[in-house]
Amino acid sequence: MCFYFLYHPKVENLYSVLQVPFTLRVLKSQFSALFSFILCFNYWLTKVIAEGEILLSASSARRAVRRNLGPEDDKPLGLKIDGFWRSPGNSDYEIGMLEISGGHLTNDLPRYLKDHVCGFWGMRDLLDYIAGKLSKGDISIMRKLHIWFIHVYEHEIQVWSMDLPASGIYHMTLIDKISLPIN
């Protein structure tokens, strides 16, 4: 994989432009080899190029249900995340999310904890949204469904999973941690 930079006068001071073969704009303060890898991986999964954070649509739908909003009410915004991916074949179901807690060599524990809690709430909203769409589904089918959360912090990529072992019980598990040898 080859990385190279392009000169872009409008974003010269604030952004770096990365071409891999598509164009992504990344804040200079957050750019690192790890971050560029995650962005490329996210593009490969979602085919969406978005600057900044993305609003999770399943979270927005679940907030509207929890608040008992009608069609005439303003819809709430969803949870802000750095990336997501959808199930193949049915683009309505978001099945995973990505959160990057700071740039390279950032040691910000409060931000990591906040993003980790947001990851839990986001996965819960994703499961609830799918369960609401499949309201006639059997709990045995819902037990087999897993939602994914990739959390990047410092030199570590954490892969989390959430499932419903029983109705109303959410089970979040750390699947694996990958430490990257980046100086």
N, C-alpha and C positions, 0 to 999 in steps of 0.2 A: 504494500500500500504506500502510495507516495503522497506526501503533504507538501504543498507550496502555497505561498501567499500572493495575493493580487493587490495591486494598488487601487484604492477606491477613494477619490477625494472627499466625498461627503462623510465618510465614516473613518477617515484617516486617524483622527485623534482619539476616538472612542472605541472603534471596533477593529478587529483583525478579520480579514476575509479568508476563509478556508475553502479550497476547492478540491473535492474528492470523488467524484466528478461533478457534484452539485455544489451550489454556493450556500454556505451557512455563515451567518454573522455571529461572532462570539465576542463577549466583552474581554478586553485585554487582560483585566485583572483575574479573570477566571480561566484563561486559556492555558492548557497544559496538554501533554501527550495523552494523559488519561481522559481528560475532558473531551478531546477531539475524538478519541476512540468511542466514548459513550455516545456522542452526538451522531457519529456515523452508524453505530449500532441501532440507535433510536430511529434514524431515518430509514434504515434497512427494514425495521419492523413496521413502522407506521406510514412511510412514504409521505410524511408531513414535515415541512420546514416551517418552524415557528421561532420567532425571535422572542426571547424572554420566557416567561412561564406560560403554561397552557392551563386553561380551566377544564377541570374534569366534568364532563357532562352528566355522568351518572351521579356524581355528588350533588350537582345542581338539582337533578330530578328528585333525589332522596330528601334534600332540604325542603323542597316544595311540599312533599308528602308529609314530612314531620311537622311543618308549620300549618298544614291544612289550608293551603292557598288555593284559591279558585282561579278560573281562567282569566278573570278581569284583573287579578293582582299582578304586580311586577314579579318576575321570576328571580330567585336569588342566584348569585354567581356560584359556580362550583369551586372546589378546592383547587388552589394553585399548585401545580406540579411542574416538573421539568420535562416529562415525557410520559407517553402511554403507548400501549399497543392494543389492538382489537383482535377478536377471534377471527380465524380465517373462514371465509365463506359467508359470514354474517357480520357486517360492519357495525351493527348496533350494539354489540357487547364489548365493552372495554374489559380486558381480562388482566391487565398488568399496568404498573406505573413505575416511574423512575424519579428519584429525587437525588440531587447532587448538593451536599451540604458544604458549600464553600469551594474555593479554588484549590490549586495545588499548594501543599504545605500550609494549609489553613488549619489551625488547631482551635476551633470554636465549639466547645462542648455544648453550651446552651443551644446553639443553632442546630447541632446534630440531634439533640434530644427533642427539640421542637419538630424537626423534620421527621424524626422517627415516630412521634405521636401522630403527626399528620398522615404518615404512611399507614398507620393502623386505622385511622378514621377513613382514609381513602379506600383501603381494601374492604372495610366493612360496608361502605357505601356501594362499592362495586358488587359485592355479594348480594346485598339487599336489592339492588337494581335488577340483577339477573333473576333473583328469586321472585320479584314482583312481575317481571315479564313472563316467567314460566310458572305462573300461579297454580296451574294444574299439574305441575311436576311433582314427582314423588320425592320424599326426603332421602330415599336411598340414592336417587340420582344426584341430589344436592350434596350428599356426603362425598361424592366422587369429584366434585367441582373444586378446583383450586384457583385462587387469585394470587398473582405474583407482585412482588415489590422489590425493586433493585435500589439499594441505598449506597451511595458512594460518599465516603468520608476519608480524608487524607489519602493514604495509600491502600485503602481497603474497599473492596466491593462486597457488599452483603446481599445475599439472595434470601428473601423471606417469602413464606407462603402462608395463606390463610384458607381455612376450610370450615365447614359446618359439621362437626361430629354429631350434633343433635340440634333440634330446632331451638333457635335463640342463643346458642352457644357458639362463639367465634374462637377458633383455635389458630393462633399465629405462631409459626415455627421458623427459626433460623435454619435454613437449608444448608448454607455454606458461606464461608468467608474466604475471600481471595485477597491475599496481600500482593501488591504489585511492586517489583523491585525498581522503584523510581527514585532518583536522587534529587 
